[in-house]
Amino acid sequence: MSPNPTITFDDFLAVDVRVGRIVDVQPFPKARKPAYQLEVDFGPEIGRRRSSAQLTQNYPAADLLGRQILAVVNFPPRQIATFFSEVLVLGVPDADGNVVLIEPQAEPLLTPDPSVWPVAQRNMSLAAGRTSSVAAPGPSARPSPRTSATGTLSTLPITSSAAEASSSAVASIVTRSS
């Protein structure tokens, strides 16, 4: 397989990835590969969008309801059989090639403060020339417990090498049915 074409950092910044919550899951028997029709709520700014996602091998429909996911919200709609997929739900393949969702580790706001993204973009732009734009952890890489609306979460900081190692998996995102 040949490598994907190189994109610029500005190309990357044009991709609008948002957190949404799955509010409806329906079977999609007309898809060529087993898939669900999802309805995802992205909050008041974007609203609800639909997506076809090949998640049937790893997720029963009932387990998807209420789950937070990441999705690209600024791709044009894509027709799959009689269904228009409006967003691309993000996932990576497992060892068997089945999709595993990329999910937030905590309960993020569905509608972020609009003043935060320009600052994040500026910081990302400043880091674009470096080996990695992800900060390495401090002297201790122990899990740091945090509390959210759903309970206590333990997270490890992402290291530069972990971010670089995961970049090839992220490039293999495959969730839309063809």
N, CA and C atoms as a LAMMPS dump frame, in Angstrom:
ITEM: TIMESTEP
0
ITEM: NUMBER OF ATOMS
534
ITEM: BOX BOUNDS ff ff ff
-5.0000000000000000e+02 5.0000000000000000e+02
-5.0000000000000000e+02 5.0000000000000000e+02
-5.0000000000000000e+02 5.0000000000000000e+02
ITEM: ATOMS id mol type element x y z
1 1 1 N 0.843 -1.168 0
2 1 2 C 0 0 0
3 1 3 C 0.896 1.242 0
4 2 1 N 0.604 2.194 -0.865
5 2 2 C 1.41 3.409 -0.926
6 2 3 C 0.996 4.36 0.194
7 3 1 N 1.929 5.18 0.683
8 3 2 C 1.588 6.115 1.763
9 3 3 C 0.607 7.176 1.272
10 4 1 N -0.146 7.705 2.225
11 4 2 C -1.086 8.776 1.902
12 4 3 C -0.313 10.029 1.512
13 5 1 N -0.903 10.881 0.669
14 5 2 C -0.205 12.119 0.302
15 5 3 C -0.001 13.005 1.534
16 6 1 N 1.061 13.766 1.512
17 6 2 C 1.364 14.688 2.601
18 6 3 C 0.408 15.861 2.55
19 7 1 N -0.086 16.267 3.734
20 7 2 C -0.931 17.452 3.809
21 7 3 C -0.18 18.516 4.597
22 8 1 N -0.616 19.75 4.454
23 8 2 C 0.001 20.839 5.207
24 8 3 C -0.656 20.944 6.573
25 9 1 N -0.01 21.674 7.457
26 9 2 C -0.589 21.888 8.769
27 9 3 C -1.89 22.675 8.646
28 10 1 N -1.961 23.597 7.694
29 10 2 C -3.205 24.345 7.466
30 10 3 C -4.33 23.419 7.009
31 11 1 N -3.998 22.384 6.21
32 11 2 C -5.008 21.382 5.833
33 11 3 C -5.568 20.712 7.086
34 12 1 N -4.68 20.346 7.991
35 12 2 C -5.107 19.704 9.234
36 12 3 C -6.013 20.627 10.043
37 13 1 N -5.644 21.904 10.14
38 13 2 C -6.448 22.848 10.918
39 13 3 C -7.831 23.061 10.313
40 14 1 N -8.004 22.77 9.025
41 14 2 C -9.307 22.932 8.375
42 14 3 C -10.282 21.824 8.763
43 15 1 N -9.78 20.722 9.303
44 15 2 C -10.649 19.608 9.708
45 15 3 C -11.301 19.971 11.041
46 16 1 N -12.637 19.974 11.068
47 16 2 C -13.386 20.34 12.265
48 16 3 C -13.838 19.067 12.977
49 17 1 N -13.109 18.678 14.02
50 17 2 C -13.428 17.488 14.806
51 17 3 C -14.158 17.943 16.064
52 18 1 N -15.329 17.37 16.302
53 18 2 C -16.14 17.743 17.459
54 18 3 C -16.539 16.513 18.261
55 19 1 N -16.879 16.745 19.509
56 19 2 C -17.437 15.711 20.382
57 19 3 C -18.943 15.761 20.25
58 20 1 N -19.544 14.595 20.085
59 20 2 C -20.998 14.498 20.034
60 20 3 C -21.461 13.305 20.842
61 21 1 N -22.753 13.257 21.108
62 21 2 C -23.34 12.146 21.861
63 21 3 C -24.315 11.41 20.956
64 22 1 N -24.182 10.092 20.871
65 22 2 C -25.078 9.284 20.045
66 22 3 C -26.445 9.244 20.723
67 23 1 N -27.484 9.696 19.986
68 23 2 C -28.834 9.75 20.554
69 23 3 C -29.786 8.763 19.881
70 24 1 N -29.383 8.186 18.756
71 24 2 C -30.228 7.181 18.104
72 24 3 C -29.339 6.242 17.287
73 25 1 N -29.682 4.958 17.313
74 25 2 C -28.952 3.937 16.57
75 25 3 C -29.98 3.051 15.88
76 26 1 N -29.842 2.91 14.559
77 26 2 C -30.736 2.053 13.787
78 26 3 C -29.904 1.106 12.939
79 27 1 N -30.406 -0.105 12.707
80 27 2 C -29.693 -0.999 11.787
81 27 3 C -29.701 -0.398 10.381
82 28 1 N -28.719 -0.777 9.579
83 28 2 C -28.619 -0.254 8.206
84 28 3 C -28.446 -1.433 7.251
85 29 1 N -29.534 -2.16 6.992
86 29 2 C -29.43 -3.369 6.169
87 29 3 C -29.063 -3.105 4.708
88 30 1 N -29.255 -1.887 4.212
89 30 2 C -28.936 -1.59 2.808
90 30 3 C -27.462 -1.285 2.576
91 31 1 N -26.682 -1.12 3.635
92 31 2 C -25.245 -0.867 3.484
93 31 3 C -24.566 -2.138 2.972
94 32 1 N -23.534 -1.974 2.136
95 32 2 C -22.794 -3.14 1.622
96 32 3 C -22.079 -3.891 2.729
97 33 1 N -21.522 -3.164 3.691
98 33 2 C -20.865 -3.779 4.847
99 33 3 C -21.758 -3.512 6.063
100 34 1 N -21.801 -4.43 7.027
101 34 2 C -22.66 -4.225 8.204
102 34 3 C -22.378 -2.872 8.864
103 35 1 N -23.452 -2.114 9.106
104 35 2 C -23.303 -0.768 9.657
105 35 3 C -24.564 -0.365 10.411
106 36 1 N -24.414 0.72 11.163
107 36 2 C -25.549 1.357 11.83
108 36 3 C -25.771 2.727 11.215
109 37 1 N -27.011 3.206 11.313
110 37 2 C -27.327 4.6 11.042
111 37 3 C -27.381 5.276 12.408
112 38 1 N -26.506 6.252 12.603
113 38 2 C -26.429 6.952 13.88
114 38 3 C -26.992 8.346 13.76
115 39 1 N -27.583 8.835 14.836
116 39 2 C -27.896 10.252 14.959
117 39 3 C -27.069 10.743 16.138
118 40 1 N -26.284 11.797 15.9
119 40 2 C -25.336 12.292 16.894
120 40 3 C -25.677 13.746 17.207
121 41 1 N -25.781 14.063 18.489
122 41 2 C -26.072 15.425 18.934
123 41 3 C -24.755 16.117 19.264
124 42 1 N -24.478 17.221 18.558
125 42 2 C -23.247 17.989 18.767
126 42 3 C -23.497 19.277 19.546
127 43 1 N -24.659 19.413 20.168
128 43 2 C -24.958 20.61 20.935
129 43 3 C -25.624 21.662 20.077
130 44 1 N -25.977 22.805 20.678
131 44 2 C -26.785 23.81 19.977
132 44 3 C -26.109 24.459 18.766
133 45 1 N -24.796 24.547 18.76
134 45 2 C -24.119 25.211 17.641
135 45 3 C -24.265 24.426 16.339
136 46 1 N -24.135 23.116 16.399
137 46 2 C -24.177 22.269 15.207
138 46 3 C -25.481 21.492 15.126
139 47 1 N -26.009 21.079 16.268
140 47 2 C -27.251 20.319 16.296
141 47 3 C -27.009 18.84 16.075
142 48 1 N -28.046 18.171 15.601
143 48 2 C -27.971 16.724 15.369
144 48 3 C -27.59 16.447 13.922
145 49 1 N -26.706 15.483 13.754
146 49 2 C -26.263 15.054 12.416
147 49 3 C -26.325 13.542 12.349
148 50 1 N -26.425 13.037 11.13
149 50 2 C -26.528 11.591 10.913
150 50 3 C -25.231 11.049 10.323
151 51 1 N -24.971 9.788 10.63
152 51 2 C -23.772 9.147 10.122
153 51 3 C -24.014 7.652 9.959
154 52 1 N -23.393 7.083 8.938
155 52 2 C -23.348 5.635 8.783
156 52 3 C -21.997 5.191 9.32
157 53 1 N -22.01 4.206 10.221
158 53 2 C -20.76 3.775 10.835
159 53 3 C -20.718 2.255 10.938
160 54 1 N -19.585 1.677 10.527
161 54 2 C -19.377 0.229 10.556
162 54 3 C -18.894 -0.192 11.939
163 55 1 N -19.828 -0.255 12.864
164 55 2 C -19.493 -0.533 14.255
165 55 3 C -20.105 -1.836 14.756
166 56 1 N -20.791 -2.565 13.901
167 56 2 C -21.586 -3.717 14.34
168 56 3 C -20.749 -4.845 14.941
169 57 1 N -19.507 -5.006 14.545
170 57 2 C -18.684 -6.107 15.054
171 57 3 C -18.26 -5.906 16.505
172 58 1 N -18.067 -4.655 16.913
173 58 2 C -17.578 -4.389 18.27
174 58 3 C -18.606 -3.778 19.213
175 59 1 N -19.746 -3.309 18.678
176 59 2 C -20.696 -2.582 19.513
177 59 3 C -22.135 -2.993 19.229
178 60 1 N -22.826 -3.586 20.217
179 60 2 C -24.27 -3.769 20.062
180 60 3 C -24.926 -2.377 20.052
181 61 1 N -26.029 -2.239 19.353
182 61 2 C -26.697 -0.936 19.22
183 61 3 C -26.984 -0.306 20.58
184 62 1 N -27.456 -1.102 21.539
185 62 2 C -27.811 -0.557 22.855
186 62 3 C -26.601 0.037 23.571
187 63 1 N -25.403 -0.484 23.318
188 63 2 C -24.192 0.034 23.957
189 63 3 C -23.749 1.374 23.37
190 64 1 N -24.238 1.723 22.209
191 64 2 C -23.835 2.981 21.57
192 64 3 C -24.666 4.175 22.051
193 65 1 N -25.908 3.934 22.447
194 65 2 C -26.769 5.036 22.889
195 65 3 C -26.16 5.757 24.085
196 66 1 N -26.071 7.084 23.981
197 66 2 C -25.532 7.905 25.053
198 66 3 C -24.019 8.027 25.048
199 67 1 N -23.345 7.29 24.198
200 67 2 C -21.879 7.297 24.149
201 67 3 C -21.381 8.568 23.464
202 68 1 N -20.323 9.154 24.006
203 68 2 C -19.703 10.303 23.357
204 68 3 C -18.665 9.811 22.365
205 69 1 N -18.635 10.457 21.205
206 69 2 C -17.716 10.082 20.13
207 69 3 C -17.068 11.339 19.563
208 70 1 N -16.049 11.137 18.74
209 70 2 C -15.44 12.227 17.979
210 70 3 C -15.85 12.051 16.531
211 71 1 N -16.097 13.166 15.855
212 71 2 C -16.495 13.1 14.448
213 71 3 C -16.022 14.339 13.706
214 72 1 N -15.736 14.156 12.427
215 72 2 C -15.441 15.284 11.543
216 72 3 C -16.792 15.812 11.075
217 73 1 N -17.043 17.095 11.319
218 73 2 C -18.361 17.659 11.012
219 73 3 C -18.37 18.56 9.784
220 74 1 N -17.222 18.755 9.135
221 74 2 C -17.209 19.669 7.994
222 74 3 C -16.871 18.989 6.668
223 75 1 N -17.123 17.683 6.556
224 75 2 C -17.064 17.01 5.261
225 75 3 C -18.419 17.178 4.585
226 76 1 N -18.462 17.145 3.258
227 76 2 C -19.771 17.184 2.597
228 76 3 C -20.523 15.878 2.851
229 77 1 N -21.857 15.906 2.834
230 77 2 C -22.627 14.67 3.016
231 77 3 C -22.255 13.643 1.95
232 78 1 N -22.344 12.371 2.338
233 78 2 C -22.027 11.286 1.417
234 78 3 C -23.198 10.312 1.403
235 79 1 N -23.69 10.005 0.202
236 79 2 C -24.811 9.088 0.098
237 79 3 C -24.324 7.649 0.153
238 80 1 N -24.926 6.886 1.05
239 80 2 C -24.633 5.465 1.187
240 80 3 C -25.984 4.77 1.082
241 81 1 N -26.19 4.085 -0.035
242 81 2 C -27.499 3.501 -0.362
243 81 3 C -28.527 4.635 -0.358
244 82 1 N -29.557 4.542 0.46
245 82 2 C -30.597 5.582 0.492
246 82 3 C -30.384 6.578 1.622
247 83 1 N -29.244 6.514 2.292
248 83 2 C -28.966 7.296 3.504
249 83 3 C -27.885 8.328 3.222
250 84 1 N -28.039 9.547 3.743
251 84 2 C -27.006 10.568 3.616
252 84 3 C -26.255 10.683 4.939
253 85 1 N -24.962 10.35 4.903
254 85 2 C -24.099 10.442 6.061
255 85 3 C -23.531 11.862 6.095
256 86 1 N -23.802 12.593 7.182
257 86 2 C -23.443 14.013 7.264
258 86 3 C -22.135 14.274 8.014
259 87 1 N -21.711 13.328 8.838
260 87 2 C -20.46 13.467 9.592
261 87 3 C -19.695 12.157 9.52
262 88 1 N -18.389 12.23 9.764
263 88 2 C -17.544 11.042 9.774
264 88 3 C -17.167 10.723 11.217
265 89 1 N -17.746 9.657 11.747
266 89 2 C -17.437 9.21 13.1
267 89 3 C -16.033 8.602 13.072
268 90 1 N -15.19 8.989 14.038
269 90 2 C -13.793 8.576 14.015
270 90 3 C -13.549 7.306 14.808
271 91 1 N -12.767 6.432 14.221
272 91 2 C -12.384 5.189 14.861
273 91 3 C -11.115 4.665 14.233
274 92 1 N -10.563 3.649 14.833
275 92 2 C -9.358 2.993 14.316
276 92 3 C -9.632 1.5 14.252
277 93 1 N -8.94 0.791 13.345
278 93 2 C -9.186 -0.654 13.253
279 93 3 C -8.511 -1.419 14.396
280 94 1 N -9.205 -2.469 14.869
281 94 2 C -8.589 -3.361 15.848
282 94 3 C -7.767 -4.41 15.092
283 95 1 N -7.268 -5.412 15.795
284 95 2 C -6.417 -6.44 15.181
285 95 3 C -7.134 -7.199 14.066
286 96 1 N -8.472 -7.263 14.13
287 96 2 C -9.25 -7.97 13.111
288 96 3 C -9.769 -7.045 12.013
289 97 1 N -9.415 -5.759 12.085
290 97 2 C -9.865 -4.807 11.077
291 97 3 C -11.228 -4.203 11.359
292 98 1 N -11.806 -4.486 12.518
293 98 2 C -13.097 -3.911 12.897
294 98 3 C -12.884 -2.581 13.598
295 99 1 N -13.833 -1.673 13.436
296 99 2 C -13.683 -0.309 13.949
297 99 3 C -13.865 -0.243 15.463
298 100 1 N -12.935 0.466 16.112
299 100 2 C -13.011 0.803 17.527
300 100 3 C -13.139 2.314 17.591
301 101 1 N -14.166 2.794 18.267
302 101 2 C -14.407 4.235 18.346
303 101 3 C -13.285 4.973 19.072
304 102 1 N -13.033 6.192 18.629
305 102 2 C -12.173 7.118 19.365
306 102 3 C -13.123 7.928 20.234
307 103 1 N -12.906 7.851 21.551
308 103 2 C -13.821 8.484 22.49
309 103 3 C -13.064 9.404 23.429
310 104 1 N -13.725 10.491 23.881
311 104 2 C -13.074 11.35 24.876
312 104 3 C -12.896 10.595 26.189
313 105 1 N -11.849 10.93 26.925
314 105 2 C -11.563 10.287 28.209
315 105 3 C -12.359 10.891 29.354
316 106 1 N -12.929 12.063 29.158
317 106 2 C -13.696 12.759 30.191
318 106 3 C -14.941 13.334 29.536
319 107 1 N -15.776 13.978 30.296
320 107 2 C -16.999 14.587 29.787
321 107 3 C -16.705 16.019 29.314
322 108 1 N -16.319 16.194 28.039
323 108 2 C -16.059 17.549 27.546
324 108 3 C -17.36 18.29 27.282
325 109 1 N -17.264 19.586 27.205
326 109 2 C -18.422 20.382 26.819
327 109 3 C -18.717 20.135 25.352
328 110 1 N -19.989 19.964 25.01
329 110 2 C -20.341 19.77 23.604
330 110 3 C -20.232 21.081 22.835
331 111 1 N -20.403 22.205 23.516
332 111 2 C -20.244 23.5 22.873
333 111 3 C -19.107 24.229 23.575
334 112 1 N -17.872 24.139 23.026
335 112 2 C -16.739 24.757 23.705
336 112 3 C -16.804 26.279 23.651
337 113 1 N -16.091 26.889 24.564
338 113 2 C -15.967 28.337 24.587
339 113 3 C -15.29 28.766 23.292
340 114 1 N -15.943 29.623 22.477
341 114 2 C -15.368 29.99 21.181
342 114 3 C -14.008 30.682 21.281
343 115 1 N -13.661 31.201 22.449
344 115 2 C -12.365 31.873 22.589
345 115 3 C -11.225 30.867 22.738
346 116 1 N -11.535 29.594 23.008
347 116 2 C -10.489 28.606 23.25
348 116 3 C -9.851 28.136 21.954
349 117 1 N -10.623 27.881 20.899
350 117 2 C -10.074 27.302 19.668
351 117 3 C -9.013 28.181 19.015
352 118 1 N -9.192 29.501 18.88
353 118 2 C -8.11 30.301 18.278
354 118 3 C -6.802 30.198 19.059
355 119 1 N -6.872 30.127 20.382
356 119 2 C -5.66 29.982 21.196
357 119 3 C -5.032 28.624 20.926
358 120 1 N -5.856 27.567 20.871
359 120 2 C -5.334 26.22 20.59
360 120 3 C -4.697 26.175 19.204
361 121 1 N -5.334 26.802 18.216
362 121 2 C -4.772 26.821 16.862
363 121 3 C -3.422 27.53 16.852
364 122 1 N -3.339 28.655 17.549
365 122 2 C -2.083 29.406 17.584
366 122 3 C -0.997 28.546 18.226
367 123 1 N -1.326 27.883 19.344
368 123 2 C -0.343 27.031 20.016
369 123 3 C 0.058 25.867 19.124
370 124 1 N -0.898 25.297 18.372
371 124 2 C -0.583 24.195 17.467
372 124 3 C 0.317 24.697 16.342
373 125 1 N 0.052 25.889 15.845
374 125 2 C 0.871 26.448 14.772
375 125 3 C 2.3 26.671 15.24
376 126 1 N 2.463 27.145 16.47
377 126 2 C 3.798 27.365 17.007
378 126 3 C 4.554 26.053 17.136
379 127 1 N 3.83 24.96 17.419
380 127 2 C 4.462 23.659 17.626
381 127 3 C 4.624 22.88 16.326
382 128 1 N 4.11 23.391 15.216
383 128 2 C 4.093 22.631 13.965
384 128 3 C 5.483 22.265 13.473
385 129 1 N 6.478 23.092 13.751
386 129 2 C 7.827 22.801 13.282
387 129 3 C 8.585 21.822 14.162
388 130 1 N 8.026 21.439 15.282
389 130 2 C 8.693 20.527 16.201
390 130 3 C 8.402 19.077 15.829
391 131 1 N 9.14 18.168 16.441
392 131 2 C 8.931 16.741 16.208
393 131 3 C 7.528 16.332 16.597
394 132 1 N 7.022 16.85 17.707
395 132 2 C 5.684 16.52 18.17
396 132 3 C 5.069 17.759 18.781
397 133 1 N 3.751 17.925 18.571
398 133 2 C 3.08 19.073 19.157
399 133 3 C 2.388 18.7 20.455
400 134 1 N 2.644 17.487 20.986
401 134 2 C 2.04 17.05 22.232
402 134 3 C 3.089 17.158 23.327
403 135 1 N 2.752 17.823 24.405
404 135 2 C 3.717 18.024 25.482
405 135 3 C 3.997 16.72 26.209
406 136 1 N 5.252 16.501 26.534
407 136 2 C 5.636 15.321 27.313
408 136 3 C 5.225 15.542 28.757
409 137 1 N 4.965 14.454 29.494
410 137 2 C 4.559 14.614 30.888
411 137 3 C 5.725 15.059 31.751
412 138 1 N 5.384 15.485 32.952
413 138 2 C 6.396 15.882 33.913
414 138 3 C 7.145 14.669 34.427
415 139 1 N 7.837 14.803 35.546
416 139 2 C 8.663 13.714 36.045
417 139 3 C 7.876 12.457 36.395
418 140 1 N 6.605 12.585 36.704
419 140 2 C 5.814 11.417 37.09
420 140 3 C 4.766 11.143 36.03
421 141 1 N 4.726 9.908 35.519
422 141 2 C 3.729 9.54 34.513
423 141 3 C 2.665 8.643 35.13
424 142 1 N 2.401 8.829 36.42
425 142 2 C 1.354 8.044 37.067
426 142 3 C -0.01 8.568 36.662
427 143 1 N -1.033 7.717 36.671
428 143 2 C -2.381 8.18 36.354
429 143 3 C -2.812 9.273 37.32
430 144 1 N -3.518 10.256 36.809
431 144 2 C -4.045 11.307 37.669
432 144 3 C -5.559 11.16 37.717
433 145 1 N -6.122 10.84 38.892
434 145 2 C -7.566 10.659 38.963
435 145 3 C -8.277 11.996 38.809
436 146 1 N -9.37 11.975 38.061
437 146 2 C -10.209 13.152 37.894
438 146 3 C -11.649 12.712 38.098
439 147 1 N -12.483 13.642 38.487
440 147 2 C -13.885 13.309 38.687
441 147 3 C -14.707 14.043 37.645
442 148 1 N -15.664 13.335 37.063
443 148 2 C -16.582 13.934 36.101
444 148 3 C -17.987 13.562 36.511
445 149 1 N -18.94 13.942 35.702
446 149 2 C -20.339 13.627 35.988
447 149 3 C -20.58 12.121 35.995
448 150 1 N -19.717 11.362 35.336
449 150 2 C -19.921 9.914 35.259
450 150 3 C -19.081 9.14 36.259
451 151 1 N -18.273 9.805 37.078
452 151 2 C -17.477 9.097 38.074
453 151 3 C -16.023 9.49 38.022
454 152 1 N -15.162 8.693 38.635
455 152 2 C -13.73 8.979 38.686
456 152 3 C -13.034 8.357 37.487
457 153 1 N -12.191 9.126 36.847
458 153 2 C -11.446 8.683 35.681
459 153 3 C -9.96 8.713 36.016
460 154 1 N -9.197 7.766 35.51
461 154 2 C -7.743 7.797 35.647
462 154 3 C -7.162 7.935 34.258
463 155 1 N -6.28 8.902 34.086
464 155 2 C -5.69 9.126 32.777
465 155 3 C -4.191 9.257 32.9
466 156 1 N -3.479 8.826 31.875
467 156 2 C -2.039 9.036 31.79
468 156 3 C -1.795 10.167 30.802
469 157 1 N -0.854 11.047 31.077
470 157 2 C -0.526 12.074 30.096
471 157 3 C 0.047 11.421 28.837
472 158 1 N -0.189 12.024 27.696
473 158 2 C 0.34 11.507 26.432
474 158 3 C 1.765 12.002 26.269
475 159 1 N 2.672 11.101 25.944
476 159 2 C 4.05 11.501 25.716
477 159 3 C 4.252 11.789 24.235
478 160 1 N 5.324 12.461 23.912
479 160 2 C 5.633 12.752 22.512
480 160 3 C 5.738 11.47 21.706
481 161 1 N 6.416 10.449 22.244
482 161 2 C 6.579 9.212 21.494
483 161 3 C 5.25 8.497 21.315
484 162 1 N 4.354 8.565 22.304
485 162 2 C 3.042 7.937 22.168
486 162 3 C 2.234 8.64 21.091
487 163 1 N 2.338 9.96 21.025
488 163 2 C 1.597 10.694 20.002
489 163 3 C 2.103 10.339 18.615
490 164 1 N 3.433 10.227 18.474
491 164 2 C 3.99 9.879 17.175
492 164 3 C 3.614 8.46 16.782
493 165 1 N 3.63 7.532 17.742
494 165 2 C 3.298 6.135 17.449
495 165 3 C 1.845 5.996 17.047
496 166 1 N 0.966 6.83 17.61
497 166 2 C -0.451 6.695 17.291
498 166 3 C -0.824 7.4 15.998
499 167 1 N 0.06 8.205 15.432
500 167 2 C -0.309 8.967 14.239
501 167 3 C -0.64 8.06 13.066
502 168 1 N 0.035 6.903 12.93
503 168 2 C -0.286 6.014 11.816
504 168 3 C -1.648 5.364 12.016
505 169 1 N -2.023 5.088 13.266
506 169 2 C -3.35 4.507 13.521
507 169 3 C -4.434 5.523 13.225
508 170 1 N -4.208 6.786 13.59
509 170 2 C -5.207 7.809 13.327
510 170 3 C -5.381 8.017 11.833
511 171 1 N -4.302 7.855 11.07
512 171 2 C -4.4 8.005 9.622
513 171 3 C -5.223 6.908 8.99
514 172 1 N -5.47 5.83 9.715
515 172 2 C -6.218 4.687 9.182
516 172 3 C -7.693 4.729 9.574
517 173 1 N -8.241 5.898 9.802
518 173 2 C -9.629 6.016 10.243
519 173 3 C -10.557 5.497 9.135
520 174 1 N -11.432 4.553 9.5
521 174 2 C -12.299 3.914 8.522
522 174 3 C -13.662 3.627 9.127
523 175 1 N -14.557 4.591 9.148
524 175 2 C -15.849 4.313 9.751
525 175 3 C -17.017 4.503 8.803
526 176 1 N -16.863 5.163 7.687
527 176 2 C -17.997 5.323 6.781
528 176 3 C -18.146 4.085 5.924
529 177 1 N -19.369 3.625 5.763
530 177 2 C -19.625 2.489 4.876
531 177 3 C -19.436 2.937 3.448
532 178 1 N -18.912 2.061 2.595
533 178 2 C -18.739 2.418 1.192
534 178 3 C -19.845 1.836 0.373
